[in-house]
Amino acid sequence: MLRNSAPRRLPLWPVAAVLVAAAACVAQDADWAKLRARMVDEQIKARGIKDERVLQAMAKVPRHEFVPEKERADAYRDGALPIGHGQTISQPYIVALMTEAARPKPEHRVLEIGTGSGYQAAVLAELVKEVYTIELVPALADEAKERLKRLGYKNVHTKTGDGYKGWPDAAPFDAVVVTCGADHVPDPLFEQLKPGGVLVIPVGKSGEQSLLAITKDAKGGKTTRDLGPVRFVPFRRAGDGKGK
C-alpha cells in the first residue's frame, strides 16, 4: 500500500462540456420562448383572439417540437407547415381561433379529430381536463403519441382510427374540434356532444371551406356561427386508400 499518495484529479473538461451544453440549451429555449411571445402578439392577439387562457397556452406549447426537424426554423412563422403523409400543422392563428371557439374550461373533456403532429391536442391539454384525439394515419398517430408523452401531456388519450365515427366509448364531450375539412358535418360527432357543447369544424369543398362553430342546445338543435374562410387538408375516411 502506497503512503502519502496524492489524490487523483479528474480532468475538468467533461464537466465544462456539460455546463456549456446546458447553457446552450437554456439559451435556445429562451430564443424559442421569445419567438412564441412574438407569435402570440403579432399573429394571434393582433387578429382578435382575446381569451387569456388560450393566449397563455399558445405562448407555452413548444410548437417547434411538433414540426419536422427541417421545418423548425419556420415553426413560429405565420403559416401552415408540412408534417409528412400529405398532412400539415395548422397556422398558429387558426389553432388559436379554433381553440377559442371551443370555449375550453378546466373541467371539460374534448374530442379532437385529426391528431396530426399533436400540436392542437397539446394546446387543448393546457386548457381542459381530458383530450381524446383520433388520427387515421398510423405513422402520424404513433409519432404524436410518443411526442405528447415525451413532453409530459398525461391528459391526452390517443387512438388510431376513423375519426368520422368519433369516440363513442368516451362520449359525451364538452367540445369537438375537427382539424380537417369535411364536405358535411358528421352526424356521430354532433351526437357525441353534450347539450351546450360546441363542434368546431371546417366544412365545404376543397379551397372553399368555412370554419363553423356549431352549438348543441338542450333539445339537440343546432346554432351555427361562421368564423370565416379556411383551407384544410381533406377529412379522410378509413377505406379511402389515403389513411395508410
C-alpha positions as CSV (number, residue, x, y, z in Angstrom):
1,M,0.0,0.0,0.0
2,L,1.4,3.4,-1.0
3,R,1.6,6.1,1.6
4,N,1.2,9.8,1.2
5,S,-0.1,9.4,-2.3
6,A,-1.8,12.5,-3.7
7,P,-5.5,12.1,-4.6
8,R,-6.2,11.5,-8.2
9,R,-7.5,14.6,-10.0
10,L,-10.1,14.1,-12.8
11,P,-9.9,16.3,-15.8
12,L,-12.3,19.2,-15.8
13,W,-13.2,19.2,-19.5
14,P,-16.1,16.8,-19.2
15,V,-17.8,19.0,-16.6
16,A,-17.1,22.1,-18.6
17,A,-18.5,20.5,-21.7
18,V,-21.7,19.6,-19.8
19,L,-22.1,23.1,-18.5
20,V,-21.6,24.6,-21.9
21,A,-24.2,22.3,-23.4
22,A,-26.6,23.1,-20.7
23,A,-26.1,26.8,-21.1
24,A,-26.7,26.4,-24.9
25,C,-30.0,24.6,-24.2
26,V,-31.2,27.3,-21.9
27,A,-30.3,30.0,-24.4
28,Q,-32.1,28.1,-27.2
29,D,-35.2,27.6,-25.0
30,A,-35.2,31.4,-24.3
31,D,-35.0,32.1,-28.0
32,W,-37.9,29.7,-28.7
33,A,-39.9,31.5,-25.9
34,K,-39.2,34.9,-27.5
35,L,-40.5,33.6,-30.8
36,R,-43.6,32.2,-29.2
37,A,-44.3,35.5,-27.5
38,R,-43.9,37.4,-30.8
39,M,-46.2,34.9,-32.5
40,V,-48.9,35.5,-29.9
41,D,-48.6,39.3,-30.0
42,E,-48.3,39.7,-33.8
43,Q,-50.2,36.8,-35.2
44,I,-52.9,36.0,-32.6
45,K,-53.7,39.0,-30.4
46,A,-53.5,41.3,-33.3
47,R,-56.2,39.3,-35.1
48,G,-58.7,39.5,-32.3
49,I,-58.1,36.4,-30.1
50,K,-59.0,37.6,-26.6
51,D,-59.3,34.6,-24.3
52,E,-56.3,35.0,-22.0
53,R,-56.1,31.3,-21.2
54,V,-55.9,30.5,-24.9
55,L,-53.2,33.1,-25.4
56,Q,-51.2,31.7,-22.4
57,A,-51.5,28.2,-23.9
58,M,-50.2,29.3,-27.3
59,A,-47.3,31.1,-25.6
60,K,-46.4,27.9,-23.6
61,V,-46.7,25.0,-26.0
62,P,-43.4,24.5,-27.9
63,R,-44.7,24.5,-31.5
64,H,-41.1,23.7,-32.8
65,E,-41.4,20.3,-31.1
66,F,-44.4,19.4,-33.3
67,V,-42.8,20.0,-36.7
68,P,-40.1,18.0,-38.6
69,E,-36.5,19.0,-37.9
70,K,-36.1,20.6,-41.3
71,E,-39.1,22.9,-40.6
72,R,-38.1,24.1,-37.2
73,A,-36.6,27.4,-38.3
74,D,-40.2,28.3,-39.6
75,A,-42.1,26.8,-36.6
76,Y,-43.3,30.2,-35.4
77,R,-44.0,31.8,-38.7
78,D,-47.5,32.8,-39.9
79,G,-48.5,29.8,-41.9
80,A,-49.1,26.0,-42.0
81,L,-46.2,23.6,-42.3
82,P,-45.9,20.1,-43.8
83,I,-45.6,17.2,-41.3
84,G,-45.5,14.3,-43.8
85,H,-48.1,11.9,-45.2
86,G,-49.8,14.8,-47.0
87,Q,-50.7,16.4,-43.7
88,T,-49.9,19.8,-42.2
89,I,-49.7,21.6,-38.8
90,S,-52.2,24.4,-39.0
91,Q,-51.3,28.1,-39.0
92,P,-50.9,29.4,-35.3
93,Y,-53.8,31.9,-35.6
94,I,-56.2,29.1,-36.9
95,V,-55.2,26.9,-33.9
96,A,-55.9,29.7,-31.5
97,L,-59.2,30.6,-33.3
98,M,-60.5,27.0,-33.2
99,T,-59.4,26.7,-29.6
100,E,-61.2,29.9,-28.5
101,A,-64.3,28.8,-30.4
102,A,-64.4,25.6,-28.5
103,R,-64.8,27.6,-25.3
104,P,-62.5,25.4,-23.2
105,K,-62.9,25.2,-19.4
106,P,-60.7,23.4,-16.9
107,E,-63.3,20.7,-16.2
108,H,-64.0,20.0,-19.9
109,R,-63.4,16.8,-21.9
110,V,-62.7,17.5,-25.6
111,L,-62.6,15.3,-28.7
112,E,-60.2,16.1,-31.5
113,I,-60.4,14.6,-34.9
114,G,-57.1,14.6,-36.8
115,T,-54.2,14.4,-34.4
116,G,-51.6,15.2,-37.0
117,S,-48.4,16.1,-35.1
118,G,-50.3,16.5,-31.8
119,Y,-50.0,20.3,-31.6
120,Q,-53.7,21.2,-31.4
121,A,-54.1,18.4,-28.8
122,A,-51.3,19.9,-26.7
123,V,-52.8,23.3,-26.8
124,L,-56.2,21.9,-25.7
125,A,-54.5,19.8,-23.0
126,E,-53.2,23.0,-21.4
127,L,-56.8,24.2,-21.0
128,V,-59.1,21.2,-20.3
129,K,-59.2,18.2,-18.1
130,E,-59.0,15.5,-20.8
131,V,-58.4,15.4,-24.5
132,Y,-59.3,12.5,-26.7
133,T,-57.7,12.6,-30.2
134,I,-58.0,10.3,-33.2
135,E,-55.7,10.1,-36.2
136,L,-56.3,7.9,-39.3
137,V,-52.6,7.7,-40.4
138,P,-50.9,5.1,-38.2
139,A,-47.4,6.6,-38.5
140,L,-48.6,10.1,-37.5
141,A,-50.7,8.6,-34.7
142,D,-47.7,6.7,-33.3
143,E,-45.3,9.7,-33.6
144,A,-47.8,12.1,-31.9
145,K,-48.4,9.6,-29.1
146,E,-44.7,9.4,-28.3
147,R,-44.2,13.2,-28.7
148,L,-47.0,14.0,-26.3
149,K,-45.8,11.5,-23.8
150,R,-42.2,12.9,-24.0
151,L,-43.5,16.4,-23.5
152,G,-45.5,15.4,-20.4
153,Y,-49.1,15.6,-21.7
154,K,-50.6,12.9,-19.5
155,N,-54.2,14.1,-20.1
156,V,-54.2,13.3,-23.8
157,H,-55.6,10.0,-24.9
158,T,-54.7,8.9,-28.5
159,K,-56.3,6.4,-30.9
160,T,-55.7,5.4,-34.5
161,G,-58.9,5.1,-36.5
162,D,-61.7,6.6,-38.5
163,G,-62.5,10.0,-36.9
164,Y,-65.9,10.2,-38.6
165,K,-67.2,7.8,-36.0
166,G,-65.9,9.8,-33.1
167,W,-65.1,8.1,-29.8
168,P,-68.5,6.8,-28.5
169,D,-67.0,4.9,-25.5
170,A,-65.7,8.2,-24.1
171,A,-68.7,10.4,-25.1
172,P,-70.3,12.8,-24.4
173,F,-67.9,15.7,-24.9
174,D,-68.0,19.3,-24.0
175,A,-66.4,20.2,-27.4
176,V,-65.3,18.5,-30.6
177,V,-62.6,20.1,-32.7
178,V,-62.0,18.8,-36.2
179,T,-58.7,19.7,-37.9
180,C,-59.5,18.6,-41.4
181,G,-62.0,19.8,-44.0
182,A,-65.3,17.9,-44.4
183,D,-67.9,18.2,-47.1
184,H,-70.6,17.9,-44.4
185,V,-71.0,17.7,-40.7
186,P,-70.6,14.1,-39.5
187,D,-73.7,13.2,-37.5
188,P,-71.8,11.0,-35.0
189,L,-69.6,13.9,-33.9
190,F,-72.6,16.2,-33.3
191,E,-74.4,13.4,-31.5
192,Q,-71.4,12.9,-29.1
193,L,-71.7,16.5,-27.9
194,K,-73.2,17.3,-24.5
195,P,-76.1,19.8,-24.6
196,G,-74.4,23.2,-24.6
197,G,-71.3,21.8,-26.3
198,V,-69.8,23.1,-29.5
199,L,-68.4,21.4,-32.6
200,V,-65.7,23.4,-34.4
201,I,-65.2,22.1,-38.0
202,P,-64.2,23.3,-41.4
203,V,-67.0,22.5,-43.9
204,G,-67.1,22.8,-47.7
205,K,-65.3,21.8,-50.9
206,S,-61.5,21.9,-51.0
207,G,-60.4,25.5,-51.2
208,E,-63.9,26.8,-50.3
209,Q,-64.3,25.8,-46.7
210,S,-65.9,27.8,-43.9
211,L,-64.9,27.3,-40.3
212,L,-68.1,26.6,-38.4
213,A,-68.8,26.6,-34.6
214,I,-72.0,24.6,-34.1
215,T,-73.6,24.7,-30.6
216,K,-75.9,22.0,-29.5
217,D,-78.9,23.2,-27.5
218,A,-80.8,21.4,-24.7
219,K,-83.2,19.8,-27.3
220,G,-80.4,18.7,-29.7
221,G,-80.9,21.6,-32.1
222,K,-78.1,23.5,-33.8
223,T,-76.9,27.1,-33.7
224,T,-74.2,27.8,-36.2
225,R,-71.6,30.6,-36.4
226,D,-69.4,31.0,-39.5
227,L,-65.9,32.0,-38.3
228,G,-64.7,32.7,-41.8
229,P,-63.0,31.1,-44.8
230,V,-60.2,28.5,-44.2
231,R,-58.3,25.8,-46.1
232,F,-57.7,22.5,-44.5
233,V,-56.5,19.1,-45.8
234,P,-59.5,16.8,-46.6
235,F,-61.3,14.8,-44.0
236,R,-60.1,11.2,-44.7
237,R,-62.1,8.1,-44.0
238,A,-60.9,4.5,-43.4
239,G,-61.0,2.5,-46.7
240,D,-60.5,5.5,-49.0
241,G,-56.9,4.4,-49.6
242,K,-55.4,7.6,-48.1
243,G,-55.1,6.7,-44.5
244,K,-52.1,4.3,-44.8
